[in-house]
């Protein structure tokens, strides 16, 4: 079935929704009505969504959004950082998008969605040989009683680790071959490429060390094939209840590397620090924009009576923090800017003595050891005419320091 004929299927089912139904009752009806449809009808609706996702791929878009009043009946794509409606596609009514979104989840997932008002899951596209050719991280949520959907495209190819240009000392700290334990954080806001960087680091370890890597994610995005390492993937909600439980269970599974998708709360943070302290190598992420903010966030999640103990433990186990942003480049694409902290005796002392403010100065003065601040990397990208001064300035965490770097570089 082609794109237009599947659109007619969506339109037909949408027109059958009783106009007097609102809220939860409306979505219960849509779910039951879809469950009653023959497989070819449900496949037709799925095929229509897959057509939108194929268009997303051709546009090189990172995200697609539709559904809910806020999308104004349009299909929106984020292309190289800019989110815009696709004007070459026809309008979609709220009834049509409610049908498309309800069609891609199971009855069990629909119950969870109606209870929690949000649902995170992974979505896959298959080719004619039933092989996966595209993966997406998806979230469904309510907006004014209607369903809205965001899907983020997961990179189909791993970026080779060497392309990140890490200093040899940093690369060794990230490698199980050279360092068997420690906590490595990859941080940044949503959409900053944390998962891409982390997947490249895991891939490098997978290719170089005979080991066991356990990935705990919500949801699982890129699926690594076991090469030199056994790589196991556990998805929150499907394979394990929480990051904390998954981390504790991983200790009984003979791991060399544990990857925790995100340190979301104090319980997970405490568990992760205990696991690293027991001699394991752990990678995780935080939604923070700098190394300093990452340290502050970890300590800020801990109750005051536990902070001294956790500060001491963090100083002992923290190996590296990579904080990153994706910046619009002068050629209209996106380029990675990153801050790199690699713990040394000075940084450990600063953390232990609660002098977190000193960490920035240490990073700034330790370029020879592979460290750099976000401002230094932004100044570098600006000096090589990769990004504009404006983009560098607005993305700087410390704007005064960035201005000084640019001023004294001429």
C-alpha positions, 0 to 999 in steps of 0.5 A, spaced: 500 500 500 502 506 498 502 513 502 496 516 500 492 509 500 494 508 507 492 515 509 485 513 507 485 508 512 487 512 517 481 517 515 476 512 515 477 510 522 478 517 525 471 518 522 468 513 526 470 516 532 463 518 536 464 525 537 461 525 544 467 522 547 472 525 550 478 524 555 480 517 557 473 514 554 475 517 547 482 513 547 479 507 550 474 507 545 479 508 539 484 502 542 478 497 542 476 499 535 483 498 533 483 491 536 477 489 533 480 491 526 483 486 521 491 485 521 491 488 514 487 495 516 492 495 522 498 494 518 496 499 513 496 505 519 503 502 521 505 503 514 503 510 513 507 512 520 513 508 517 512 512 510 513 519 515 519 516 518 522 514 511 521 521 509 524 523 516 530 519 514 531 522 507 530 529 510 536 527 515 531 529 521 533 527 528 526 528 530 519 528 528 513 530 532 505 530 531 499 530 534 495 534 539 493 541 538 500 544 539 502 541 532 497 545 529 495 539 524 502 539 521 508 534 521 514 537 524 521 535 523 528 537 527 533 538 521 540 540 523 537 543 530 531 547 527 524 544 528 519 546 522 513 543 520 513 539 513 509 544 508 509 538 503 505 534 507 497 535 508 494 537 514 492 531 519 486 532 524 486 530 531 482 524 530 487 522 525 493 523 529 490 519 535 488 513 531 495 513 528 499 513 535 494 509 538 495 503 533 503 503 534 502 501 542 499 494 545 493 494 549 498 493 555 502 499 553 495 503 552 493 501 559 500 504 562 499 510 558 492 512 560 495 511 568 501 514 567 499 519 562 506 518 558 509 512 555 516 511 553 518 505 548 523 504 542 520 503 535 523 499 529 523 499 522 524 492 518 526 491 510 523 486 506 528 481 509 525 482 516 532 486 518 532 492 522 534 498 518 532 504 523 530 505 530 527 510 534 526 512 541 519 514 542 515 518 547 507 518 547 504 524 552 497 527 553 496 534 550 489 537 552 486 530 552 489 528 545 495 524 544 502 527 542 508 523 539 515 525 539 520 520 535 528 521 535 532 517 530 537 513 533 544 513 529 544 507 524 551 507 524 556 508 530 561 514 529 568 511 530 571 513 536 577 516 533 573 521 530 572 524 537 579 526 537 580 525 545 587 526 547 591 519 549 590 520 556 582 521 556 582 515 551 586 510 556 581 512 561 575 510 557 578 504 555 577 497 559 584 495 557 588 501 560 583 502 566 579 496 569 574 501 574 572 508 575 566 512 573 565 516 567 559 521 565 557 523 559 553 529 560 549 534 556 542 537 555 536 532 551 539 532 544 546 533 545 548 527 542 550 523 549 547 517 546 552 517 540 558 518 544 557 513 549 555 508 544 562 510 540 565 508 547 562 502 548 563 500 541 571 501 542 571 497 548 567 491 545 572 491 539 578 491 543 577 487 550 574 480 551 569 482 556 562 482 559 558 489 558 551 490 560 547 496 558 541 498 562 537 503 558 530 506 558 529 505 552 534 501 549 537 505 543 542 502 539 543 494 539 551 492 539 553 486 536 557 482 541 564 482 537 570 481 542 565 482 548 559 479 550 554 485 550 547 484 554 541 489 553 536 490 559 530 495 558 527 498 563 520 496 564 521 490 559 527 486 562 528 490 569 524 494 573 529 500 574 536 503 574 537 501 581 535 494 580 538 493 574 545 495 577 544 491 583 542 485 579 548 486 574 553 485 579 551 478 580 552 477 572 559 477 572 560 484 568 566 488 566 563 494 564 556 496 566 552 502 562 547 505 566 542 510 561 541 515 566 543 517 574 536 520 575 535 520 582 539 519 589 538 511 590 541 510 583 546 515 584 548 511 591 548 505 588 552 507 582 557 509 587 557 503 591 558 499 584 564 503 582 567 503 589 567 495 588 572 495 582 567 496 576 567 500 570 561 504 570 558 509 564 552 513 565 549 520 563 546 526 566 542 532 564 548 537 565 552 542 561 558 542 565 563 538 569 562 542 575 554 542 574 555 534 574 559 534 580 554 539 584 548 535 581 550 528 584 552 532 591 545 536 590 541 529 590 544 527 596 541 528 603 545 533 607 547 528 612 550 523 607 554 528 603 561 528 606 561 521 605 558 521 598 563 527 596 569 522 599 567 516 595 566 521 588 573 523 589 575 516 589 571 513 583 570 519 578 574 518 572 572 522 567 566 527 565 565 529 558 560 534 557 557 536 550 553 540 546 551 540 538 552 547 535 549 549 528 555 550 524 557 555 518 555 550 513 548 549 516 549 542 520 551 541 527 558 540 530 560 537 537 563 542 542 565 538 548 568 539 555 573 534 558 575 533 565 580 527 567 580 527 574 587 528 577 590 529 584 588 536 584 581 535 582 580 529 587 582 534 593 578 540 590 572 535 591 574 532 597 574 539 600 568 541 597 572 547 593 568 545 587 569 552 584 576 550 583 575 545 578 574 549 572 580 553 573 584 546 574 581 544 567 582 550 564 590 549 566 590 542 564 590 542 556 596 538 556 593 532 559 587 532 555 582 537 559 579 543 556 573 547 558 567 548 554 569 555 553 576 553 550 572 548 545 567 553 543 573 558 542 577 553 538 571 552 533 570 559 532 577 560 530 577 555 525 571 558 522 567 552 524 561 556 528 559 563 528 561 567 534 554 568 536 553 561 536 559 560 540 557 565 545 550 563 546 552 556 548 558 558 552 557 556 560 561 562 562 560 567 557 565 572 560 571 567 560 569 565 553 569 573 551 576 573 554 579 567 550 577 570 544 579 577 546 586 574 547 587 569 542 588 575 537 
